[in-house]
Structures are given as C-alpha cells and as structure tokens.
Amino acid sequence: MLVEEKNAVTEEIENLVKTYGSERSALMPILQEIQKKHRHISDYAQQEVARLLDIHPVEVFSFISFYSFLNTEPKGKNIIRICRTIVCDTKNKSAVVAAIERELGIKVGETTKDKKFTLEYANCIGMCDQGPAMAVNDRVYTKVTPEKAIAILSEVRG
C-alpha cells in the first residue's frame, strides 16, 4: 500500500471515529462502513481501527473473523450467500447452487474474474420456513429455484 493510500485510509477511519465515537461499541459500525466502501477490511485498516479505538489489533481481527459478513480479503461487488441449513438442503438447495455455479463459472467460495460476484454459504439467512433462501448483498430471496436464481442474477447484472 502506497503512503498516499495509507494516509487516505487513516483519514477515512479518523472521520468514522468522529462520527461513531472511540468507544469499543463503535467497532461494528466503523468496520461496516469500511467494508461497504472497500468490500473488505485490509490489514492496515484493522491496525488503524485498533490504534484509534485503543484496542489490540487481535481484537479487531477476531471481531472480523467472527462475523461472516466482514471480510479481510476483497470480495465481489455483489455477494451471493446461500443458506447452508439442513432445511434448505431438503428443499433442493443443491440444484440452486449448481445453477448459480454454472451461470457464473465459479464454485462456492470463489469470486468471478471481473470481481462482480462472490458466491458463498451463510450459516443461516433466517428464512428457514421459506427455503431455499439466498441473499444478494442486503436483499433476501426465498423459495429460490434454479430458474429463479438465474433470473435474480440477470436482474443484478442489470
């Protein structure tokens, strides 16, 4: 990371601390804002957050590691999360996953070469009664079929 980039990241995080405060309770909203803008939270950003909140960098990393929607590696612009619960398994989730993998040319856990899509599992989306469920970014879709999944991807592509 170049010095100019580091300075910009530091300034951005300083502004977030001004907005959310420097208490430990500000950690989540600060990390969410960094994630939203950069699609991941770099090692440098983690160090700066720790420094500005006066907590150990390991605490920041542990926090990010605990929450599946926070990432230390860059992800695609659109993150597709497929519910991993057994309920969705019984409702033909595997066919939905196979259709998405074919359509995007990637496997679960991968990002498309153009960085537009990342496909991953989520432990639970909270829609077990309407599975299989998937989320694209912040929007949840229920009763997803392979055909519906492809239509959703087409819609997201614009």
N, C-alpha and C positions, 0 to 999 in steps of 0.2 A: 504494500500500500504506500503510495506516494505521500510526502509530507503534506501537500495541499489537501489530499483526500482525508488524511488523518485529522487535519485542522477542521475540515468541514464536518466530519463525524463528531468531533469533540464539541463544536459549536452547536450542532443539532441536538446532541444529548444535553448540553447545558440548558438549551431552551426548553427541552422536555422537563428537566428538573425544575425549572422556573414555573412551568405550567402545572406539574403534578406534585411538586414538593420533593424534599430529600429524605423523607421517611421511608422505611422499609416497605410500607404499604403502597408506595409509588412504583415499586418494581414492575408489577404486572402491566399497568398502563404504559409505562415507558417502553418496556420490551415489545408490547403490542404495536406501538407506533413505529418503532424501528423495524419490526417485522413487516408491517404494512408497506412501508416505503421501500425497503431493500429486499424483501422476500426472504430474508434470513438475518441472523444476528451474528456478525463477524466476531472473531476473537478480540479484535481491537475494540469494537463496540462494547463487548462484555467487560473488558478491562476498564473502559471509561465509565460505564454504568456503576461498576463496583467502586471505583475511586470516588465518583460524585455522590454516591449514596452511603459511602463509608462502610461498605460491607466487603467481605472477602470475595475475590473472583470465583472461587469454587462454589459459593452460594448462588451466584448468578448462573453459572453453568448448570448446577444441579436443578435450579428452577426451570431453565430452558429444557433440560433433559426430561423433566417430569411431565411437562405439558406437550402433547403431541402436535399441537398447532404452532409451537415455536420451534424454529429450526436454526441449526448452526451452519448448514450448508444451503446454498441458493436452491430454490425450487422454481418451478414453472410459474408463469403469470397466473394460470388457473390450476388450482389444486383440487383434484377429484379424490374424494375419500369414500370408500366403500365400507359399509358396516360389516364388521367381522363376526358378529354374534351368531350363535347357533340357530337362532330364529330365522335370520336372513339366509343361513345355509339351507334350511328346509324349504325355503321359498325360491329356490333356483338362482341364488346369488352367483354361483359359478358360471352360469351361462351369461349373465350380465358382465362379469369380469372378463370373460373370454371375448365378448363382443367389443368391449372398450379396448382391450389389448390389441385386437385385430385392427380396429379403426385407427388407433393412434400409433401402432407399430412399436409399442413399448410393453414391458411387463410391470406388474405391481412393484413399486419401489423405484421406478425409473422416471426420468424426465425426457420429453421429446427434444430432439436436437435443436429445434427452433426456440426452445425454452418457453413454449406456450402452455404446456400441460405437464403436470406431475400426477402420477397415479399412485395412491397408497391406501392402505387399510386404516380404518378407525376402529377402536375397540367397541364403541357404541355411538350411534348418532342420536339415540333416544326416540326412535320411531319403530320400535320392535313390533308393534301391532299393525304396522303398515309396510312391512318389509317386502322385498329387499329395499333398503334405503341407501341413498348416496347423497353426498353433498358436493357441490361445486362452489368453491370459495365459501361464501356465507349462506348460500341458498340450498335448502334441503329438498330432495325429491323422494317420493315414496312410491311403493308398488311399481318399482322400476323393472321393466322387461328389457331384453337386449335391444329391441326396436326403439323403445322409449329412450334408452341410454344413448343410442346413436343420434336420435333427434335432439336430445339435450346438447350433445357435443356440437352438432351443427349450429344450434342456436347460439352457443357460447362463442363459436368461431366467428359468428356474425356474417 
